[in-house]
Amino acid sequence: MALYKTRNPVPSPDMRDTFDNNQVLDEILNSKAKITETRTGEEVKTWTGVMNGFDEKINDIANAASTPTVASIAAGIALTNTTANKYFKVIPGGPDGLLNIILFENVSGTAVPRDTQANQNDIQRAVTAGHPWNWFDMPYSITDKNFIPIIGIKGSGLAHVVTDELPGVDLLHHLYRYGVFDPETGDLLHGYTWDGGAALGGSRILDADFRFVWTDESGNILMGIRWDGTLYPSMSAASDDVTLYARGKEGHRTIWAYLNGAPYQLTSSGDSWAPKLVGNIPWWLSAVNGGVLSEAGKLPAVASVATFANRILHLLSYGQSLSVGSLTTPANTAPHCANRLLTLQQGVMANSQATAITESSVTPLRPLASVWREAPLVAMSISLQDSNWLPVDVALLSSAHGQGGQTIAQLERGSIFYANILTAVTYSKPYVESLGLQYSIPFLDWIQGEADRNLPAGEYTAQLSALRSHLDADIRAITGSSSPFPMLLDQISNFTAYNMAWSNVPLEQLQIALDHPGLFYCAGPKYWLQTVSDGVHMTTESSQRLGCMHARAAASLLSGKPWLPTYCTGAVRKGKTVTLSFYTPVSPLVIDTTNVSNPGNYGLRWIDDTASASISSIAVHSNNTVTLTLNNEPTGNNPQIGIADYGVVSQPGGPFTGARSNLRDSAPDIDILGTPYYNWACHQRIAVITEA
């Protein structure tokens, strides 16, 4: 299969380059050719080429070491044969009348000259005559003071020696003409004797175990061939310290490593399976272009960021008690993905959120896990990961900065909580960029409203808009971003626990998202979640499920798409019949009285100035419409339909007691606890249009 040859610089995160690298590696290990080409266009030797080169070199050394020096051609033919020992040298001045030492090859009993070794007289005559000697056919040589080679290696691989000028010949061993000695012990490692023999103890020149090795910069062996021909690393099973495994459904499986007591993600795209550890190198199979390819990676270092990540998104959570999981118990206390889900050095939140954080509180980053309480942000991050809702080149940095009981005014500029957000951004951005990664903030996750439940109509919208504008200006001043800074919020659903039948706040939390798309997004209501005994705060399980609801909306934003919850888009009355039209993220709209109990009329009510009518019956249709039949034709002004907008005073919030509706969509999603969860109809009041 041809290579992509993207020409991307080294190193490259491009999966096409990974494909090329693996194909080249397969050819290096298994091809019978001696040379192959890398993705960058360079020619490299294959294992076959390396082995052949090594064998050729050993043969050359052995042949050179065993080449006899004789007085005549006839003596050379008699001492050699036409296979292994086929070379011999004939000295000058003998019966053959030679003037130089000549290297012959025994070719079927005939002496064929292969090299003539010049002596000093040849060189002197050439120099005296001004002969333009060309020494460029010797890539390696030892020269005299005039740069005339005395001993050299020709491009053909043969040695060229001026024997009567070779320096130091009188200092050699009385038995060995050339030798390689151990510098510490003086032991001979490899030598050629004066009579043409050889001492081939050459394995001591190399490693005691390996003929060839590839090492890293520290000298650690990555791959090698032992003297017995076996490969390193061998195909042994993974050690107890590392366990490789695949996660996800077929078609979207990713490779993971459980290393040093934590899970690390090795791949984020495609479909990969059957991981296996070979030495310290993880290998796996991947579906590529309709076929299957074997791919390799690296085991991650502790406290590293996933190698597939090019950018880190900072998820900032802000608000009051529900945003930090007040009254919950930490559940996700172990890292879920140590190299992709990250948090601040202090953890996802501080024990005291009212304490100013510093640079040492922020960096270096650490794996995300729950501390002190179970903040929804942790489950939100896990859900984005496990549902494959993150872009494949993204890692997350998650930090929560809310504080219980705070109004918008108390979370504004000048508060320690607001300052801590800016501090987290100030030190996170350069740290992430120092890792060679891009840093950005996609939105602010906002869970708040109970402390402002009594605000008059329009006031919550005004204050929240001002806060978003201030955060937008201050954060963008730090990051240099040119994009608006939106808020992802939800609706309060526990106002009945505060002795209120209704509140403007949840209605405005939906309406601000409908009126200002791109700046505000509403994830949905919280009435489907169980509260603790105070009727206000979430159970540990509910806090995690709340995070999953936010993750689902966030996934849409991260993919570049808008998000809208389940809500009523229009109400039209004709006579006693009112038709409601709904938007649902996943059709169809259905009635569910199992997960949320029926508060009466499925949480719907007719509203006008004189309460002139009420609902007699309700029918839900597959086209996301609901038909209400009234008991009589209404006569009051300002007609509206209330949806989960009204509850029983002093009742706890939640799916069986608070203000609620039984209308939801048909989302197929499963939360991190393994439970289905849906998009429930928002708290809403919508004006009714009357048709004649």
C-alpha positions, 0 to 999 in steps of 0.5 A, a space after each residue: 500500500 502506498 504511503 501518504 507522504 504528507 511531508 509533515 515535520 517530525 514529530 507529527 500527530 497526523 494519523 496519516 503519518 502514524 499509518 505511514 510509520 507503521 507501514 515502514 516499520 512493518 517493511 523494516 521488520 518483515 520485508 525481504 528487500 534491503 532498503 525501504 523509504 520512510 515517510 520523509 523520503 529517506 532511505 533506510 535499511 530493513 532488517 534484511 539489509 542490516 543482517 546482510 550488511 553485517 554478514 558481509 562485513 563479518 565475511 570481509 573481516 574474516 577474508 581480510 584476516 585470513 588472506 595469506 601473503 605469499 611469494 608467488 602467484 602459484 603459491 597463492 593458488 595452492 593455498 586458496 580455493 574458490 569459495 571461502 578463502 579465495 584471496 591472497 597477496 603476492 609480494 614484489 621481487 619474486 618469480 612473477 616479477 611484481 613491483 608492488 604487493 598485489 591482491 589476487 582472487 582465486 577465480 576457478 584456479 586463475 589469479 585475478 588481480 583485484 588491488 595494487 598497493 602503492 609503495 612509497 616509491 610510487 607516491 614519491 615518483 607521482 609527487 615529483 612528476 606532479 601527477 594529479 593523484 585523486 584520493 577522493 576514492 578513499 572516504 577514510 584514510 590516514 595521511 602523511 604531513 603532505 596529506 598523502 594517504 598512507 592507509 585508507 579504505 576505498 569506496 569499494 571497501 578494499 584497504 589501500 596501504 603504503 606498507 613501508 610508511 605505515 607509522 608505528 609498525 615497530 610498536 605492534 605486538 610480536 604476534 599481531 600485525 593489527 589489534 583491538 585491545 581492552 583499554 583497561 585490561 590490555 586483553 586482545 579483543 580482535 587481531 590479525 597475525 603477521 602470518 595472515 591469521 586472525 584472532 576473532 574474539 570480536 563479540 567482546 567489541 560489541 555488547 555481550 548480548 546484542 549484535 545490533 541495537 537501537 537505543 534512546 538518548 539515554 542508552 536504553 535499548 528499544 529494539 535489538 538482535 541478540 547473538 543467537 538471532 532472537 529479537 528484543 523485545 520478545 513477544 512476551 505478555 505485558 508485565 504486572 505494572 502495565 495493563 493495556 485494554 480497549 474501551 468503547 463500542 465496536 467502531 469507536 474503540 480506544 486503547 488505554 493503559 492502566 499504569 502506575 495505578 491510573 488509567 491513561 488514554 492512548 488513542 482518541 479516534 478511529 476504531 482500535 482493539 487487541 492491545 498488546 505490550 511488547 517490551 515497553 511498546 504498546 501495539 494494537 490493531 486499528 481499522 484503516 481504509 477498510 482494512 486492519 493495520 498494526 499500530 504502535 505507540 508509547 507508554 505515557 509518562 506520569 503527569 503527562 498530557 495525552 500525545 493526541 491532544 493538541 489543545 486543552 479546553 479549560 472548563 470553568 464552573 461558577 455559581 452557588 452551592 449546587 455548582 460545588 456539590 454541597 452536602 454530597 460525598 466525593 464519589 469519583 475520587 480516583 482519576 478517570 483519565 490521568 492524561 486527558 482529564 486534568 485539573 488544578 494542582 489544588 484539585 477541582 476545588 479548594 476546601 475553602 473556596 473563599 481563600 485566594 488561590 495562587 500560582 502554586 494552587 494552579 500549576 502544575 496540573 494534575 489528573 482530575 478527581 473529586 475532592 471534598 464534595 462531588 461537584 457536577 463538573 467532574 461528572 460533566 468532564 467524565 461524561 464528555 470523555 466516555 460518551 466520545 463527545 470531545 474533539 479527538 485532539 482535546 484534553 480538558 482542564 476542569 476547575 470549580 470556583 463557586 460558593 454556596 449561598 451567593 447571589 449574582 451580586 456577591 459573585 461579581 467583580 471585586 469578590 474573591 470568587 471572581 478573582 479566583 477565576 481570573 487567577 486560574 486562567 492567568 496561570 493555566 494559560 502560560 502553563 498549557 502553552 509551555 507544553 506546546 498546546 493551545 489553551 482556550 475557554 469554550 464557555 462558563 458553566 453556571 449553576 446558580 439562582 436560588 439566592 436570587 429567587 425573589 428578584 422581580 421580573 427582568 432583574 435576574 436577566 439584567 444582573 446575569 447579562 452584566 456578569 457575563 459581560 464582565 467575565 467576557 471582558 476580563 477573561 478575554 483580556 488574559 487569553 487574547 481571545 476574539 470570540 465571545 464568552 458564553 454561559 451554559 446554565 440550567 434552571 432552578 427547580 427547588 423554589 418550592 422548598 423556599 416556601 414559594 409556589 413559583 419564581 421568575 428566575 427559572 423562567 428567565 433562565 430559559 428565556 435569556 438563552 432563547 433571546 441571546 443565542 451564542 451568549 447563553 445556553 440553557 441545559 434544562 431543568 433540574 426537577 427530575 433529580 432527587 434532592 436530599 432532605 432539605 429539598 434544595 441540594 442534590 444527592 451525590 448521585 443527582 449531582 453527578 447526573 446534573 453534570 451529565 446533563 450539562 455535558 450533553 449540552 456542552 457536547 453540542 457547543 464543542 462540536 460547533 452546534 447550538 443547543 436548545 433544551 426541550 421547550 414549548 415553541 408556540 401555543 395556539 387556541 381555537 375554541 376550547 382546544 389549545 395546541 402546543 408545539 415543542 422543540 425536542 433535542 431527540 424526537 418524539 415528545 413523550 409522557 413519562 410518569 415513572 421517572 417523574 410523578 404526575 403532579 396533575 395534568 402532567 404539570 401543565 396549566 391554563 393561566 389568564 387574569 380571571 382563571 376562566 378555564 382549566 384543562 380537562 384532557 391532554 393528548 401528546 402526538 408523535 409530531 412533538 405537539 400536545 393538544 389540551 382540551 379546556 373545560 370551557 372557552 376562556 374569557 380572561 385576558 393575558 392567556 398563557 400555558 404554564 409548564 412546570 411553573 407552579 408547585 406546592 409551597 414548602 414541598 421539596 424540589 425533586 421528581 415526586 414533590 417539586 414543581 415538575 412536568 411529565 413531558 420529555 424527549 426520547 434521548 438515548 443517553 446513559 449517564 456515568 452511573 449507567 442510568 438513562 437520562 432525558 431532556 425534560 420540558 423546561 419551566 416555562 410560561 408561554 403566551 397563547 395566540 387565539 385563532 378565530 
